[in-house]
Amino acid sequence: MSEPVRRGRPGHDQQTVLRVAIELFNRQGYDATSMGDLARELGLTKSAIYHHVPSKEHLLERALDEALDELAGALDTVHADRSRTPEERLRAAVRSSVVVLAEHLPAVTLLLRVRGNTPAEQHALARRREIDHRLAEMVREAADTGAIRPDVDPLLASRLVFGMVNSMTEWLRDGSDGAALADTVTSLAFDGLVRHRD
């Protein structure tokens, strides 16, 4: 069930407040960021910020849901396409994960930093584990068809490949060409770094 839209005061819509909150959470850490910090960043009084959002944890939930909903949605789309082989679906999952990361970089960065200190973080970590298991199952399906090496544990392979994807939050900048980056990462993950000569 969707929550009622809170209109906010002139100059600050819900998305603006959320974007600023995510930036602050990433810069200062969620625990170290107060509603007062957010109000100052937005040029509001501390009491006025509650006109926009009910709590700091509400903002965290929305930020984490943004990242998780996009990642899960991308996997749903890939998984539903039965015209592709398991290897093609796995490639598509890696590629779409990079695109989501690039297009939602601040929210995905925040997701990858949560440690389970709040109910919102615990819920997000549970959803992340579910995504990890879905990706591992895609690796397993590709391995079962002989498309990828059978001697590597699927969960380990998934963690290594998506660990590479997730590490991009440390150096990628907003506005990067997500599609080009996705092609490069997918090629590297599946075809390797060494040039193969015929």
C-alpha positions, 0 to 999 in steps of 0.5 A: 500500500502506498503512503500518502503524498506529503506535499512539502513546502515551496521549493522542496518536494519529496524527491529533493528531500530524499536526494539530499538525505541520501547524500548526507547519509553517504557523506556523514553516515546514517547514524551521524546524520540528524534531522537538524543536519538535513534541515540545515542542508535544505535551509529549513528549521528543524521543526519545518523538516517534519512537514516534509517527512515523518522521521529519519528512518522513513527517509532511510527506508525510501532510499533503500527501497529505491535501490532494492526495488530497482535491482529486484525489478531488473532481475524479475525482467531478466528471469521472466525472459525464457527466450534466453538461455541460462547463460544469456540470462546471467549475462543480462542480470550482470549487465542490468545490475551495473545499469541500475547501480549507475542510474541509482548510484547514491541509493545503491551506495547507501544500500551497500553501507548498511550494517543492520543497526535499525529495523529498516537496515535489517529489512534491507539486508534480508532483501539483499540476501534474497537477491544474492540467492537469486543471482547464485541460482542463475549462476547454478542454472548456467553451470548446469547447462555447461555454459560456465565452469562447473568447478566454481561454487555458484554462490562464490561465483555470484559473490565474486562477480557482483562484488566486482559490480558493487565495488564500483560505488567506491569510484564511479561518479554520477552521470557516468555512461551506465550502458557502456560501463555495463558492456565492459563489466559483462565482457570482463566477467564472462570473457576475461581480461586476457586476449585470446588469439586464434 
